[in-house]
Amino acid sequence: MSGRGGTWPGTGTLRAAAGAAGRGAQEADAAGRLAADTVEALAAAGFAAAFGPPGAEGAGASFGQVTEAVAAIGEGCTSAAWIASLWAYNGRFSAYLPTEGRQEVWAKGPDTRLVSSMVAAGVEAEPTDGGWTLSGTWLYVSGVEFADWALLSSALPREGDRSVRVFAVPKDSFTHRETWSTLGMRATGSHTLAVDGAFVPAHRSFLWDDMRQGDLPGPASAVHTAPLFAVNGLTFAAPVLGAARGALALVGQHLGRPPSGPRAAAHETSRIAYARAAGEIDAAALLLSRVAETADRGLLSEEGAAQRCHRDSTLAVEMLVGAVDRLFHVTGTRGQATSHGMQRIWRDAHAAGSHAALQFEPAALGYTRGLLPA
């Protein structure tokens, strides 16, 4: 499988993962978790290490490659694509750890599965000899059920302006509570994670600002020096791109049959809606491709480039969700049946599109702030 971002290094394993995700999508949605074989297939496809630290086994993918690979998974299961994407981008975050911390986190090899949460509740990080003692809960931790490590944020008021740190915590130091019960993206298992008095040594922590700004000391690729807000949209937009493509394929099958019944008269109208949705999906994909290419070429430092990338990612998702709405309408009552994949895609697209990183308004204001007079 390939796209504008280039061919995924493990094309065969990516195809197998996409197949497993698609076959298990309906059951995963009903169960609220991905099947074990889907999780293993995603791991075999290499998502976990795709953006791993420089020199890590399995690392070296581009933003373009990951975007298209995640979208390929999303054509069959948006939740599986969400997990695949987060594995990759959480691996990118781990590059900001000190060398000893990176080595510890990746000691298992390229199948190391990282989760993260920057949404904390009642967290305490007390400085102690050689590190911190960490306690608290973190919300919406997608994939926590099968995680090896968690990257968790906490404010440290005593450190002044640069007060937020990210801590790497191994799975034997955290638990989770099943709190994720939602309309869409059900199989992401975005439950609540809890830590109770875990010691985190200094080499397993880094400053949030370093990750936010893409400030990685020493030799590093464009993947690891990209400012967070410029590329964060790709993390969550790629699964929605896949979902929209999956919806288009379903409707294509629907319209490929001879029209009959009460909707026969609307057949041409449905074809027009299909064409419009296909164009919207293609346009959104081009926007995301430009974001990925800008980041891959190391051009985010150019004036306005990072803000434009943020704008493009959010605008693309608006277009994709709108296209899914259009396609959902075409399928009529049939598409609303619980056994039909269209209603699941529709729920997933709306749930994913509501993510804070995908809201157009703040991205638009950030884009215009340096472009237009106050």
Secondary structure, DSSP 4 states (H G I P E B T S, - for coil): ---TT---TTHHHHHHHHHHHHHHHHHHHHHTS--HHHHHHHHHTTTTTTTPSTT-TT----HHHHHHHHHHHHTT-HHHHHHHHHHHHHHHHGGGS-HHHHHHHTTT-TT--EEEE--EEEEEEEEETTEEEEEEEEEEETTGGG-SEEEEEEE-GGGTTS-EEEEEEEGGG-EEE-----SS-GGG--EEEEEEEEEEEGGGEEEHHHHHHT---SS--HHHHS-HHHHHHHHHHHHHHHHHHHHHHHHHHHHTSPP-GGGGGGHHHHHHHHHHHHHHHHHHHHHHHHHHHHHHTT-TTSTTHHHHHHHHHHHHHHHHHHHHHHHHHHHGGGGGSTTSHHHHHHHHHHHHHTSGGG-HHHHHHHHHHTTS--
